[in-house]
Amino acid sequence: MVDPVTLAMFEPFRALGPGAREALAARAVVRKFQAGQHLWRAGDESRGLYLILDGRVRIVSDAGARPHVVHVEGKGATLGEVPLFAGGGYPATAVAADATVCLVLDARSLRSVMAAHPDLAWALLERLAGRVRQLVDRLSVRTGDPMQARLAAYVLSRPASPEGTITLGDTQQAIAEELGTVREIVVRQLARLLKSGLIERRGRGQYVVKDAAALAVLAERGPWRRAERRGR
């Protein structure tokens, strides 16, 4: 049995009473995934709600000519809300970006608890709505920005380590999927940023930003950003 206290690590479940958490914990299953392993594939039948205890998961859409990353979630996130509320299979594929540990709550148990505690359903829907808002913003960027501006914005969005390095992706293909393009374009655009001295390579997938101000100017050149400023 999973420790009910573990559920309290996740914001939607903190307001539940001990009895409700114990009921869910009794049916919960811990699953471990190696980097690159699928949690599920698009179209698979829902196995319930996934709570990420450790690691990172990439949600990838295989529709169209090439796969692209829809979003990436880490420790403390929940996954699998869409089929939980809408029915049907998963709309996209989930892949472990790192070694990942998840807690899986089956749909029947969740629905039973949500019937008694509607606030849980609202909390999960709020998370889902926030994710939809982020996806709409990402779609606006992808359909409007030139790739160089998009890559510059992506570089600036990456968190820096205490040593000042940032990670752009395990591979250039992973960066391409994150930005909705192909590897060859990422290679060319990264080479341009390196040659211009805006970033410096420190190892595989590791870089240091040398001129954040210039990158910010480059990121602001996207047409959607210009239109946004005109609308203010």
N, C-alpha and C positions, 0 to 999 in steps of 0.2 A: 504493500500500500504506500502511495505517495504521501509525504508529510503535508497535511492541510496548510501548514504555514507557508509552504512553497507557493501556493496560489495567491497568497497575500502580496507576493512580490510584484504581481501584475495589477495595475491600477483598476481595471474593471471589476476585479474580484475583491478588492479591499473592503468594500461596504457590506459584503455578505457576512451573515452571522456564522459562527463556528460550525453549526449544524449543516448549513448549506455547503460550506467548503469541505467538510468531512465527507458529505455525500458524493461530491464531485471527485475528491481525492481518491475515494475508494474504487472508482471506475477508471481513474486516469492511468495512462501507460507512458513510460519514459522510452523514447526512441533515440538512438544515436546514428548519426550519418557522417560518413567520411567526406572530405572535400571533393566536390564533383558528383556526389551521389544525389539521385533524385528523391525528393520527399514525395512528390507526385508528378504526374504528367497531365497536360491539358486534356480535359475530357474524362479523366478518371473519376470514379464515384467518390464522393466526399467521405473522408474517414473521421471528420469532426473538426474541432478547433485545435490548432497548433500554437503552443506557447513556447517561445524560444528562451531556453534557460541559459544557453551559451552558444557562441558562434554567430555566423551570418548566413542569410538565405537570399538568393537572387530569384526574383520572380521574372520569368522570361516568356515572351510571346513568340511563338513560332509561326504566326500567321504572316503571309506576305513572302517576299523574296528572300528575306534574311531575318534571323532572330534578333530581338532587341530586348534589353532589360526594361521591364515596366517599373519596378522599384526594388530596393534592397532593404532588408530589415535585419536588425540585430537583437541582442539580448534585451528581454523585456517586451518584445513585440508580440502581437498575435497575428496569426495567418489562417486563412480558410473561411473567412466570414461570408463571402459571396454565396457559395452553395449552402451554407448553413441557413441563410435567410431566404435565398431565392430558389433553392433547389437545383437540381441538375448537377453536372460535373464541374470540376475546377476550370475556370476560364483561361488559365495560363499554367505554365510549368514552373515548379519550385525546385531549385538546385542549391545544395549546400555550397556556399562560397568558401567556407572554412570547415574544420571539424565542428559539428553542430550537435547540440543536445536539445531535444524538444519534449514537452509534455503534451500528450494528445488527449483531449477530452471528447468523448463520443457525443454525437449530435442528440441522441435520445436523452441522455442524462442532462445535457445543457438545456434542452427545451423544457424539461421537467422543472429544473431550477429556475429558469427564466419565467415560467408561468407563475411561480410563487414569488419571484423577485423581479418584477418588470424593470427595475433600475439597471439590472445587469444587461438586459437586452438593449436599453437605451445607451449604456456605456459602450457596448460593442458596436452599435450602429454609429455612434459619434466617431469612433475610431475609423470605421469604414468610410464615413462621409469625409473625414479629414484626408484620408488617402485618395479619395476621388478628386478632391480639390487639388491635391498635389499633382495628380496625373494630368488634370486639365492644364495646369501651369506648365508641366513638362511638355505636353503636346504643343502648346503655343510656342515654346522655345524651339522645338524640333522642326516645326513647320515654317518658322519665320527666320531663324538666325542662320547666317553663313556658318560653315563648319569651323572656321578659325575663331570666330566670336564665341561659338558654342563651346569649343575646347578651352578657350581662355576662361570662360565662366566656370567650367567644370574644374579646372585647375584651382581657381580661387576658392571653390566650395569645399575642397578637400581639407580635413583637419590635419594640423601639423603635429609631429611628435615633439617631445622636449628638445630634441636635437635640431628641430626645424625642418625635418624631411616630411614629405607628403607621399602617399601611395596613390597612384593613378589607376591601378588595376593589377591583378596577378599577371595578365598578359595583355598585349595590344588588342587582341580579339575581344577580351573582356571590356576594354575601354570602348571599342567600336560598338559593342552591343549596348553599353550604357548610353552612348550618344546617338544610337539609332543610325549608324553608318557602317562602312566596311573597313576592314583592317588597313587596307592600302592607303585610304584617305587619312586615317589616324597617324600612320607612319610618316606621311608627308607633312602633316600639320605639326606633329611633335618635332620633326626635324627643323621646321621653320622657327619654332619657339626656342629650340636649343641654339640654333645658329645666330638668332638675334640676341641671345644672352638673357632672355627673360626668365628662363629656367635653366637648371643645371642638373645633369644626371648624377645620381649617387649610388646606383646599383639597379638591379632588376626591378623595374616598376617604381623605383624610388627617385624622387626629384627634390630640389630645393628651389623655391621661388626667389629669383634675384631682383626682380623689378615688379612688385605688386601693382604699383601705380600704372605702369604701362600696360600690364595685363588687364587692369580694370577698364582702361580706355578702349582696349581692343574688344573686351566683352560688351561694352556699351555700343558697339557699332552695329549690332544686330538690328534689322528693320523693325522687329516687334518692340524693341526697347525705344527706338526713336518715336514710333507711333504712340507708345505708352506715355512718353514725355509730352508729346503734343496734346494728349488728351487730358493732362493734368490741369 
